[in-house]
Amino acid sequence: MKKFENDQTLVELKALLSKSESETLAPLATRNAAGIRRTPDDKLEADYRQAFSVDADRILHSLAYARYIDKTQVFYLVKNDHITHRVLHVQLVSKIARTIGRFLGLNEDLLEAIALGHDIGHTPFGHDGERFLSKICEENGIGYFHHNLQSVHFLENVERKGRGWNLCLQTLDGILCHDGEIHTERLAPAPGKTFENLDAEIAAKKSAPQAALIPMTLEGCLVRMADTVSYIGRDIEDAIRLNLIRRTDLPDESVARLGNTNGTIVFSLVTDIIRNSYQKPFIAFSPEVSGALQTLKSFNMEHIYLNARIKKHTRRIEELFIMLFETYLADIRKHRKSSVIFGQFMQDMTDEYIHSHRPAEIVRDFISGMTDQYFLDQCPPSMRPQIEDR
C-alpha cells in the first residue's frame, strides 16, 4: 500500500476513488467528475476531496447551517427539549437518503450535500413564517418567497459576506427542487440542466408559485422523497408528545400499511422505496404505500399543521414580521447606520451584493436568515408572545 508521502499521493487517491465509481455506483448515479461549478475553482484541483464531498463540507461549515439549531420545524413558542428543530430534520433527511442511496447505488456525498442544504433558506417560525414573508415580499415587488429558492440564494449569494460557496450545479438543483410537501408516487429526473436553466427556474418560481420543479439527478429525486419520509412520522410523535393528538387517532388505512410509530413508518417507507426504485430510472413508492402516505399527509395537515391549538400566536407573529420588515426597509432607505441590519448583516458585505440587491431584497435576506429567538429579540418586549412549557 502506498504511503501518504505528500499531497500528490492524496490527489492520486482521489483519482482512484473517482475511477472506482464506475464499478460501485449505479449506471444512472451522478459521478463526482460530473460536478459543475459556476466559477472554476483552481484550489480544488489539489484537494483530495471529491466534488460533492466538498459541497457537503461547505454547507456544514456555513453560518446559515449553524442557525438551523434554533429554527422551527413545525412547533414554535414551545419549551420542550424533545421537539424537532430544523437542524435535526435535515440530519434525518440526510441519513434516510443515504441509507436508501446505498442500496440503490447512488452518490452518497451528493445526497448528503443536498439534504444538509435543502432548508438553509427557511424563515424563523417555519412554514407560517414563510407564508408571512412571502406575502410581504410580493407586496414589495420582489416576487414570492420560497425557502427552497432562498436556500440556493443564501448558498450562492449571501454566505461568506456575499461571496457564496460556489457549489456544484447538481447540489444547488437538488436543493431548489426538494419540495417534500408535494405528494409524488414516482419521480424521474430531468437531466441535462445548466446554470442558465437553474436561474430560469428560480425566476419562474418567484413569479408563479405553482411552477413545477423536477430535479436533474436521481439523487435530487431521492432527497425530495426522503424529505417526506423524515418528517411525516416525526411530526406525529411530536404532536403526541404535545398532547395534540393520540396514537389511536391515526387513520386505520395508513396504520395498516405503514405502522403507527415514527420507527415503523420510516422503515415501511424506506423499504418500499428501495423495492420500487432498485435498478430503475426513477424513485418511487408502490401505489398502495403511496396511497397510505397521502392519507397520512392529509391527517397531519388537518390535525397537526392546521390545529388551532398551535396557531394562537399566528396573528402576532405575522404582525412582527410586518413591523420588522418595514423598520429595516426604512433603516436602509434613511441610512440609519445604527440599525442592526447595518451592523450585523450588511457590514463587510461585498459591493456586488449591496449593489445588486434592492433594499427590500436585503431585508428579506436578513429576516429569513434569523433564528426564532433572534427574531423575537429584535421586537419590543411588550409585543413578544410568551413561550409555553409543555
C-alpha positions as a Markdown table, in Angstrom:
| # | Residue | x | y | z |
|---|---|---|---|---|
| 1 | Met | 0.0 | 0.0 | 0.0 |
| 2 | Lys | 1.3 | 3.4 | -0.9 |
| 3 | Lys | 2.4 | 5.7 | 1.9 |
| 4 | Phe | 0.9 | 9.2 | 2.3 |
| 5 | Glu | 4.2 | 10.9 | 1.4 |
| 6 | Asn | 2.8 | 14.1 | 0.0 |
| 7 | Asp | -0.2 | 16.0 | -1.3 |
| 8 | Gln | 0.2 | 14.4 | -4.7 |
| 9 | Thr | -0.4 | 11.0 | -3.2 |
| 10 | Leu | -3.7 | 12.2 | -1.8 |
| 11 | Val | -4.7 | 13.6 | -5.2 |
| 12 | Glu | -3.9 | 10.3 | -6.8 |
| 13 | Leu | -6.1 | 8.6 | -4.2 |
| 14 | Lys | -9.0 | 10.9 | -5.2 |
| 15 | Ala | -8.5 | 9.8 | -8.8 |
| 16 | Leu | -8.7 | 6.2 | -7.7 |
| 17 | Leu | -11.9 | 6.9 | -5.8 |
| 18 | Ser | -13.4 | 8.6 | -8.9 |
| 19 | Lys | -12.3 | 5.6 | -11.0 |
| 20 | Ser | -14.0 | 3.2 | -8.6 |
| 21 | Glu | -17.3 | 5.0 | -9.0 |
| 22 | Ser | -17.7 | 3.3 | -12.4 |
| 23 | Glu | -17.8 | -0.1 | -10.6 |
| 24 | Thr | -19.6 | 0.8 | -7.4 |
| 25 | Leu | -22.3 | 3.3 | -8.5 |
| 26 | Ala | -25.4 | 2.6 | -10.4 |
| 27 | Pro | -25.3 | 3.5 | -14.2 |
| 28 | Leu | -27.7 | 6.5 | -13.6 |
| 29 | Ala | -26.0 | 7.7 | -10.4 |
| 30 | Thr | -24.2 | 11.1 | -10.5 |
| 31 | Arg | -20.4 | 10.8 | -10.7 |
| 32 | Asn | -18.3 | 13.3 | -8.9 |
| 33 | Ala | -16.5 | 14.1 | -12.2 |
| 34 | Ala | -19.8 | 15.5 | -13.5 |
| 35 | Gly | -19.9 | 18.2 | -10.8 |
| 36 | Ile | -20.1 | 21.6 | -12.4 |
| 37 | Arg | -19.4 | 24.9 | -10.6 |
| 38 | Arg | -20.5 | 28.3 | -11.7 |
| 39 | Thr | -16.9 | 29.6 | -11.2 |
| 40 | Pro | -13.9 | 27.4 | -11.8 |
| 41 | Asp | -12.0 | 26.7 | -8.5 |
| 42 | Asp | -8.3 | 26.0 | -9.1 |
| 43 | Lys | -7.8 | 25.2 | -5.4 |
| 44 | Leu | -9.9 | 22.1 | -5.7 |
| 45 | Glu | -7.6 | 20.6 | -8.3 |
| 46 | Ala | -5.1 | 19.9 | -5.5 |
| 47 | Asp | -7.8 | 19.0 | -3.0 |
| 48 | Tyr | -8.2 | 15.2 | -2.2 |
| 49 | Arg | -11.9 | 15.6 | -1.6 |
| 50 | Gln | -14.3 | 14.7 | -4.3 |
| 51 | Ala | -16.7 | 17.4 | -5.7 |
| 52 | Phe | -19.8 | 16.7 | -3.7 |
| 53 | Ser | -17.9 | 15.9 | -0.6 |
| 54 | Val | -16.6 | 19.5 | -0.8 |
| 55 | Asp | -20.1 | 20.8 | -1.2 |
| 56 | Ala | -21.3 | 18.9 | 1.9 |
| 57 | Asp | -18.4 | 20.3 | 3.9 |
| 58 | Arg | -19.0 | 23.8 | 2.8 |
| 59 | Ile | -22.7 | 23.7 | 3.7 |
| 60 | Leu | -21.9 | 22.1 | 7.1 |
| 61 | His | -19.5 | 24.9 | 7.9 |
| 62 | Ser | -21.7 | 27.7 | 6.7 |
| 63 | Leu | -23.1 | 30.2 | 9.2 |
| 64 | Ala | -26.6 | 29.5 | 8.0 |
| 65 | Tyr | -26.2 | 25.8 | 8.9 |
| 66 | Ala | -25.3 | 26.8 | 12.4 |
| 67 | Arg | -28.6 | 28.8 | 12.7 |
| 68 | Tyr | -30.6 | 25.6 | 12.0 |
| 69 | Ile | -30.4 | 24.8 | 15.7 |
| 70 | Asp | -33.0 | 27.4 | 16.7 |
| 71 | Lys | -35.3 | 27.3 | 13.7 |
| 72 | Thr | -38.8 | 25.9 | 13.9 |
| 73 | Gln | -39.7 | 22.7 | 12.1 |
| 74 | Val | -43.4 | 22.6 | 13.0 |
| 75 | Phe | -44.0 | 23.7 | 16.6 |
| 76 | Tyr | -42.8 | 27.1 | 17.8 |
| 77 | Leu | -43.0 | 29.0 | 21.1 |
| 78 | Val | -43.0 | 25.7 | 22.9 |
| 79 | Lys | -40.4 | 24.9 | 25.6 |
| 80 | Asn | -39.8 | 21.2 | 25.2 |
| 81 | Asp | -36.3 | 19.9 | 24.5 |
| 82 | His | -37.6 | 16.8 | 22.6 |
| 83 | Ile | -39.4 | 18.7 | 19.9 |
| 84 | Thr | -37.8 | 18.5 | 16.5 |
| 85 | His | -36.0 | 21.6 | 15.3 |
| 86 | Arg | -34.8 | 22.3 | 11.8 |
| 87 | Val | -31.2 | 21.1 | 12.5 |
| 88 | Leu | -32.5 | 17.6 | 13.4 |
| 89 | His | -34.8 | 17.4 | 10.4 |
| 90 | Val | -32.0 | 18.0 | 7.9 |
| 91 | Gln | -29.9 | 15.4 | 9.6 |
| 92 | Leu | -32.7 | 12.9 | 9.4 |
| 93 | Val | -33.3 | 13.6 | 5.7 |
| 94 | Ser | -29.5 | 13.1 | 5.1 |
| 95 | Lys | -29.5 | 9.8 | 7.0 |
| 96 | Ile | -32.6 | 8.4 | 5.3 |
| 97 | Ala | -31.5 | 9.5 | 1.8 |
| 98 | Arg | -28.0 | 8.0 | 2.3 |
| 99 | Thr | -29.5 | 4.7 | 3.6 |
| 100 | Ile | -31.7 | 4.3 | 0.6 |
| 101 | Gly | -29.0 | 5.6 | -1.8 |
| 102 | Arg | -26.5 | 3.0 | -0.6 |
| 103 | Phe | -28.9 | 0.2 | -1.7 |
| 104 | Leu | -29.7 | 1.9 | -5.0 |
| 105 | Gly | -26.0 | 2.7 | -5.8 |
| 106 | Leu | -26.4 | 6.4 | -5.8 |
| 107 | Asn | -23.8 | 9.1 | -4.8 |
| 108 | Glu | -24.0 | 9.4 | -1.0 |
| 109 | Asp | -21.9 | 12.6 | -0.9 |
| 110 | Leu | -24.3 | 14.4 | -3.3 |
| 111 | Leu | -27.3 | 13.1 | -1.3 |
| 112 | Glu | -25.7 | 14.5 | 1.9 |
| 113 | Ala | -24.9 | 17.8 | 0.4 |
| 114 | Ile | -28.5 | 18.3 | -1.0 |
| 115 | Ala | -30.1 | 17.1 | 2.3 |
| 116 | Leu | -27.9 | 19.3 | 4.6 |
| 117 | Gly | -28.5 | 22.4 | 2.4 |
| 118 | His | -32.2 | 22.0 | 1.5 |
| 119 | Asp | -33.7 | 24.1 | 4.3 |
| 120 | Ile | -30.9 | 26.7 | 4.7 |
| 121 | Gly | -33.3 | 29.4 | 3.4 |
| 122 | His | -36.1 | 28.6 | 5.8 |
| 123 | Thr | -37.5 | 31.5 | 7.8 |
| 124 | Pro | -37.9 | 31.7 | 11.5 |
| 125 | Phe | -41.2 | 30.1 | 12.7 |
| 126 | Gly | -41.3 | 27.5 | 9.9 |
| 127 | His | -43.9 | 27.5 | 7.2 |
| 128 | Asp | -46.0 | 30.1 | 8.9 |
| 129 | Gly | -43.0 | 32.5 | 8.8 |
| 130 | Glu | -42.5 | 31.6 | 5.1 |
| 131 | Arg | -46.1 | 32.4 | 4.3 |
| 132 | Phe | -45.9 | 35.8 | 6.1 |
| 133 | Leu | -42.6 | 36.8 | 4.5 |
| 134 | Ser | -43.8 | 35.7 | 1.0 |
| 135 | Lys | -46.9 | 38.0 | 1.3 |
| 136 | Ile | -44.7 | 40.9 | 2.3 |
| 137 | Cys | -42.1 | 40.2 | -0.5 |
| 138 | Glu | -44.8 | 40.1 | -3.1 |
| 139 | Glu | -46.3 | 43.3 | -1.8 |
| 140 | Asn | -42.9 | 45.0 | -2.1 |
| 141 | Gly | -42.4 | 43.9 | -5.7 |
| 142 | Ile | -39.6 | 41.4 | -5.2 |
| 143 | Gly | -41.6 | 38.2 | -6.0 |
| 144 | Tyr | -42.9 | 35.4 | -3.8 |
| 145 | Phe | -40.7 | 34.0 | -1.1 |
| 146 | His | -39.9 | 30.2 | -1.2 |
| 147 | His | -37.5 | 28.7 | 1.2 |
| 148 | Asn | -36.0 | 26.4 | -1.5 |
| 149 | Leu | -35.2 | 29.4 | -3.7 |
| 150 | Gln | -33.9 | 31.2 | -0.7 |
| 151 | Ser | -31.7 | 28.2 | 0.2 |
| 152 | Val | -30.0 | 28.4 | -3.2 |
| 153 | His | -29.7 | 32.2 | -2.9 |
| 154 | Phe | -28.1 | 32.0 | 0.5 |
| 155 | Leu | -25.5 | 29.5 | -0.6 |
| 156 | Glu | -24.7 | 31.3 | -3.8 |
| 157 | Asn | -25.0 | 35.0 | -3.0 |
| 158 | Val | -25.3 | 35.7 | 0.8 |
| 159 | Glu | -23.0 | 33.3 | 2.6 |
| 160 | Arg | -19.4 | 34.4 | 3.1 |
| 161 | Lys | -20.4 | 38.1 | 3.1 |
| 162 | Gly | -21.9 | 37.8 | -0.4 |
| 163 | Arg | -19.2 | 35.7 | -2.0 |
| 164 | Gly | -21.1 | 32.5 | -1.7 |
| 165 | Trp | -19.8 | 28.9 | -1.6 |
| 166 | Asn | -19.6 | 28.2 | -5.3 |
| 167 | Leu | -21.4 | 24.8 | -5.0 |
| 168 | Cys | -21.9 | 22.4 | -7.8 |
| 169 | Leu | -25.0 | 22.7 | -10.1 |
| 170 | Gln | -26.2 | 19.3 | -9.1 |
| 171 | Thr | -26.2 | 20.2 | -5.4 |
| 172 | Leu | -28.0 | 23.5 | -6.0 |
| 173 | Asp | -30.5 | 21.9 | -8.3 |
| 174 | Gly | -31.4 | 19.2 | -5.7 |
| 175 | Ile | -31.9 | 21.9 | -3.1 |
| 176 | Leu | -34.1 | 24.0 | -5.4 |
| 177 | Cys | -36.3 | 21.1 | -6.4 |
| 178 | His | -36.6 | 19.4 | -3.0 |
| 179 | Asp | -40.2 | 20.2 | -2.1 |
| 180 | Gly | -41.3 | 17.4 | 0.1 |
| 181 | Glu | -44.8 | 18.8 | 0.6 |
| 182 | Ile | -45.8 | 17.9 | -2.9 |
| 183 | His | -47.0 | 14.3 | -3.0 |
| 184 | Thr | -45.4 | 12.2 | -5.7 |
| 185 | Glu | -45.7 | 8.5 | -6.2 |
| 186 | Arg | -42.9 | 8.3 | -8.9 |
| 187 | Leu | -40.3 | 10.9 | -9.7 |
| 188 | Ala | -37.9 | 10.7 | -12.6 |
| 189 | Pro | -35.0 | 13.2 | -13.1 |
| 190 | Ala | -34.9 | 15.8 | -15.8 |
| 191 | Pro | -31.2 | 15.6 | -16.8 |
| 192 | Gly | -29.1 | 17.9 | -18.9 |
| 193 | Lys | -29.7 | 21.2 | -17.0 |
| 194 | Thr | -27.2 | 24.1 | -16.9 |
| 195 | Phe | -26.8 | 27.1 | -14.6 |
| 196 | Glu | -28.9 | 29.0 | -17.1 |
| 197 | Asn | -31.7 | 26.5 | -16.5 |
| 198 | Leu | -31.3 | 26.9 | -12.8 |
| 199 | Asp | -31.5 | 30.7 | -12.9 |
| 200 | Ala | -34.6 | 30.5 | -15.2 |
| 201 | Glu | -36.4 | 28.1 | -12.9 |
| 202 | Ile | -35.7 | 30.4 | -9.9 |
| 203 | Ala | -37.0 | 33.4 | -11.8 |
| 204 | Ala | -40.1 | 31.5 | -12.9 |
| 205 | Lys | -40.9 | 30.2 | -9.4 |
| 206 | Lys | -40.7 | 33.7 | -8.0 |
| 207 | Ser | -43.5 | 34.9 | -10.2 |
| 208 | Ala | -45.5 | 31.7 | -10.5 |
| 209 | Pro | -45.5 | 29.8 | -7.1 |
| 210 | Gln | -47.2 | 26.7 | -8.6 |
| 211 | Ala | -44.5 | 26.2 | -11.2 |
| 212 | Ala | -43.3 | 22.6 | -11.1 |
| 213 | Leu | -39.6 | 21.8 | -10.4 |
| 214 | Ile | -38.0 | 18.4 | -11.3 |
| 215 | Pro | -34.5 | 17.5 | -10.1 |
| 216 | Met | -31.8 | 16.8 | -12.7 |
| 217 | Thr | -30.4 | 13.8 | -10.8 |
| 218 | Leu | -31.7 | 10.6 | -9.2 |
| 219 | Glu | -30.1 | 11.9 | -6.0 |
| 220 | Gly | -32.2 | 15.0 | -6.1 |
| 221 | Cys | -35.3 | 12.9 | -6.6 |
| 222 | Leu | -34.4 | 10.7 | -3.7 |
| 223 | Val | -33.8 | 13.6 | -1.3 |
| 224 | Arg | -37.2 | 15.0 | -2.2 |
| 225 | Met | -38.8 | 11.7 | -1.3 |
| 226 | Ala | -36.6 | 11.4 | 1.9 |
| 227 | Asp | -37.8 | 14.8 | 3.0 |
| 228 | Thr | -41.3 | 13.4 | 3.3 |
| 229 | Val | -40.2 | 10.2 | 4.9 |
| 230 | Ser | -38.2 | 12.1 | 7.5 |
| 231 | Tyr | -41.0 | 14.5 | 8.7 |
| 232 | Ile | -44.3 | 12.6 | 8.4 |
| 233 | Gly | -43.8 | 10.2 | 11.4 |
| 234 | Arg | -41.6 | 12.6 | 13.3 |
| 235 | Asp | -44.3 | 15.3 | 13.3 |
| 236 | Ile | -46.8 | 12.7 | 14.6 |
| 237 | Glu | -44.5 | 11.8 | 17.5 |
| 238 | Asp | -44.0 | 15.5 | 18.4 |
| 239 | Ala | -47.8 | 16.1 | 18.2 |
| 240 | Ile | -48.5 | 13.1 | 20.5 |
| 241 | Arg | -45.8 | 14.4 | 22.9 |
| 242 | Leu | -47.5 | 17.8 | 23.0 |
| 243 | Asn | -51.0 | 16.2 | 23.5 |
| 244 | Leu | -52.4 | 17.5 | 20.3 |
| 245 | Ile | -53.3 | 14.0 | 19.0 |
| 246 | Arg | -53.4 | 10.4 | 20.3 |
| 247 | Arg | -51.8 | 7.5 | 18.6 |
| 248 | Thr | -55.2 | 5.9 | 18.2 |
| 249 | Asp | -56.4 | 8.9 | 16.1 |
| 250 | Leu | -54.2 | 7.8 | 13.2 |
| 251 | Pro | -56.1 | 6.6 | 10.1 |
| 252 | Asp | -56.6 | 2.9 | 10.1 |
| 253 | Glu | -55.7 | 2.5 | 6.4 |
| 254 | Ser | -52.4 | 4.2 | 6.9 |
| 255 | Val | -51.6 | 2.3 | 10.1 |
| 256 | Ala | -52.3 | -1.0 | 8.3 |
| 257 | Arg | -49.6 | -0.3 | 5.6 |
| 258 | Leu | -47.1 | 1.9 | 7.5 |
| 259 | Gly | -47.5 | 1.3 | 11.2 |
| 260 | Asn | -48.3 | 3.8 | 13.9 |
| 261 | Thr | -44.9 | 4.9 | 15.2 |
| 262 | Asn | -42.2 | 7.0 | 13.6 |
| 263 | Gly | -39.9 | 4.0 | 13.5 |
| 264 | Thr | -42.3 | 1.7 | 11.7 |
| 265 | Ile | -43.4 | 4.5 | 9.3 |
| 266 | Val | -39.8 | 5.3 | 8.3 |
| 267 | Phe | -38.9 | 1.6 | 7.9 |
| 268 | Ser | -42.0 | 0.9 | 5.8 |
| 269 | Leu | -41.4 | 3.9 | 3.5 |
| 270 | Val | -37.7 | 3.3 | 3.1 |
| 271 | Thr | -38.2 | -0.4 | 2.4 |
| 272 | Asp | -40.9 | 0.4 | -0.2 |
| 273 | Ile | -38.7 | 3.0 | -2.0 |
| 274 | Ile | -35.8 | 0.5 | -2.2 |
| 275 | Arg | -38.1 | -2.2 | -3.6 |
| 276 | Asn | -39.7 | 0.0 | -6.2 |
| 277 | Ser | -36.6 | 2.0 | -7.3 |
| 278 | Tyr | -33.9 | -0.6 | -7.4 |
| 279 | Gln | -32.3 | -0.6 | -10.9 |
| 280 | Lys | -35.0 | 1.8 | -12.1 |
| 281 | Pro | -34.6 | 5.3 | -13.8 |
| 282 | Phe | -36.8 | 6.8 | -11.1 |
| 283 | Ile | -37.5 | 7.0 | -7.4 |
| 284 | Ala | -40.9 | 5.5 | -6.5 |
| 285 | Phe | -43.4 | 4.3 | -3.9 |
| 286 | Ser | -45.7 | 1.4 | -4.7 |
| 287 | Pro | -49.3 | 2.6 | -5.4 |
| 288 | Glu | -50.5 | 1.0 | -2.1 |
| 289 | Val | -47.9 | 2.7 | 0.1 |
| 290 | Ser | -48.2 | 6.0 | -1.8 |
| 291 | Gly | -52.0 | 6.0 | -1.1 |
| 292 | Ala | -51.4 | 5.2 | 2.6 |
| 293 | Leu | -48.8 | 8.0 | 2.8 |
| 294 | Gln | -51.1 | 10.5 | 1.1 |
| 295 | Thr | -53.8 | 9.7 | 3.6 |
| 296 | Leu | -51.4 | 10.2 | 6.5 |
| 297 | Lys | -50.3 | 13.5 | 5.0 |
| 298 | Ser | -53.9 | 14.7 | 4.9 |
| 299 | Phe | -54.4 | 13.6 | 8.5 |
| 300 | Asn | -51.3 | 15.5 | 9.6 |
| 301 | Met | -52.5 | 18.6 | 7.7 |
| 302 | Glu | -55.9 | 18.6 | 9.4 |
| 303 | His | -55.0 | 17.5 | 12.9 |
| 304 | Ile | -51.4 | 18.9 | 13.3 |
| 305 | Tyr | -50.4 | 21.6 | 10.9 |
| 306 | Leu | -53.7 | 23.4 | 11.0 |
| 307 | Asn | -54.5 | 22.6 | 14.6 |
| 308 | Ala | -55.9 | 25.8 | 16.2 |
| 309 | Arg | -54.1 | 25.0 | 19.5 |
| 310 | Ile | -50.7 | 25.7 | 17.9 |
| 311 | Lys | -52.0 | 28.7 | 15.9 |
| 312 | Lys | -53.0 | 31.0 | 18.7 |
| 313 | His | -49.9 | 33.2 | 18.2 |
| 314 | Thr | -50.0 | 33.2 | 14.4 |
| 315 | Arg | -51.5 | 36.7 | 14.1 |
| 316 | Arg | -49.0 | 38.2 | 16.5 |
| 317 | Ile | -46.1 | 36.6 | 14.6 |
| 318 | Glu | -47.4 | 38.0 | 11.3 |
| 319 | Glu | -47.6 | 41.5 | 12.8 |
| 320 | Leu | -44.0 | 41.2 | 14.0 |
| 321 | Phe | -42.8 | 40.1 | 10.5 |
| 322 | Ile | -44.5 | 43.2 | 9.0 |
| 323 | Met | -43.1 | 45.5 | 11.7 |
| 324 | Leu | -39.6 | 44.3 | 11.3 |
| 325 | Phe | -39.7 | 44.3 | 7.6 |
| 326 | Glu | -41.0 | 47.9 | 7.5 |
| 327 | Thr | -38.5 | 49.0 | 10.1 |
| 328 | Tyr | -35.4 | 47.6 | 8.4 |
| 329 | Leu | -36.6 | 48.9 | 5.0 |
| 330 | Ala | -36.9 | 52.4 | 6.4 |
| 331 | Asp | -33.5 | 52.0 | 8.1 |
| 332 | Ile | -31.8 | 51.2 | 4.8 |
| 333 | Arg | -33.6 | 53.9 | 2.9 |
| 334 | Lys | -32.7 | 56.5 | 5.5 |
| 335 | His | -29.2 | 55.2 | 6.0 |
| 336 | Arg | -29.6 | 54.6 | 9.7 |
| 337 | Lys | -26.2 | 53.1 | 10.3 |
| 338 | Ser | -27.1 | 52.3 | 14.0 |
| 339 | Ser | -29.6 | 49.8 | 12.8 |
| 340 | Val | -28.8 | 46.1 | 13.4 |
| 341 | Ile | -29.3 | 45.4 | 9.7 |
| 342 | Phe | -26.2 | 47.6 | 9.0 |
| 343 | Gly | -24.2 | 46.4 | 12.0 |
| 344 | Gln | -25.0 | 42.7 | 11.9 |
| 345 | Phe | -25.8 | 41.9 | 8.3 |
| 346 | Met | -24.7 | 44.5 | 5.7 |
| 347 | Gln | -21.4 | 45.3 | 7.3 |
| 348 | Asp | -18.5 | 44.0 | 5.2 |
| 349 | Met | -20.8 | 42.6 | 2.6 |
| 350 | Thr | -19.3 | 42.7 | -0.9 |
| 351 | Asp | -20.0 | 45.6 | -3.1 |
| 352 | Glu | -21.5 | 43.2 | -5.6 |
| 353 | Tyr | -24.1 | 42.0 | -3.1 |
| 354 | Ile | -25.0 | 45.5 | -1.9 |
| 355 | His | -25.3 | 47.0 | -5.5 |
| 356 | Ser | -27.2 | 44.0 | -7.0 |
| 357 | His | -29.9 | 43.8 | -4.3 |
| 358 | Arg | -32.7 | 46.2 | -3.8 |
| 359 | Pro | -33.4 | 47.3 | -0.2 |
| 360 | Ala | -36.4 | 45.0 | 0.1 |
| 361 | Glu | -34.3 | 42.1 | -1.0 |
| 362 | Ile | -31.6 | 42.8 | 1.6 |
| 363 | Val | -34.3 | 43.0 | 4.3 |
| 364 | Arg | -35.7 | 39.7 | 3.0 |
| 365 | Asp | -32.3 | 38.0 | 3.3 |
| 366 | Phe | -31.7 | 39.4 | 6.8 |
| 367 | Ile | -35.1 | 38.3 | 8.2 |
| 368 | Ser | -35.2 | 34.9 | 6.5 |
| 369 | Gly | -31.8 | 34.1 | 8.0 |
| 370 | Met | -32.8 | 34.8 | 11.6 |
| 371 | Thr | -33.4 | 32.1 | 14.2 |
| 372 | Asp | -36.7 | 32.2 | 16.1 |
| 373 | Gln | -35.1 | 33.7 | 19.2 |
| 374 | Tyr | -33.0 | 36.3 | 17.4 |
| 375 | Phe | -36.2 | 37.4 | 15.6 |
| 376 | Leu | -38.0 | 37.8 | 18.9 |
| 377 | Asp | -35.1 | 39.7 | 20.4 |
| 378 | Gln | -35.5 | 42.4 | 17.7 |
| 379 | Cys | -39.1 | 43.0 | 18.7 |
| 380 | Pro | -40.3 | 45.2 | 21.6 |
| 381 | Pro | -40.7 | 43.0 | 24.8 |
| 382 | Ser | -44.3 | 44.1 | 25.1 |
| 383 | Met | -45.1 | 42.6 | 21.7 |
| 384 | Arg | -43.4 | 39.2 | 22.1 |
| 385 | Pro | -45.6 | 36.2 | 22.5 |
| 386 | Gln | -44.9 | 34.0 | 25.5 |
| 387 | Ile | -43.2 | 30.7 | 25.2 |
| 388 | Glu | -45.2 | 27.8 | 26.7 |
| 389 | Asp | -43.9 | 24.9 | 28.8 |
| 390 | Arg | -45.3 | 21.6 | 27.5 |
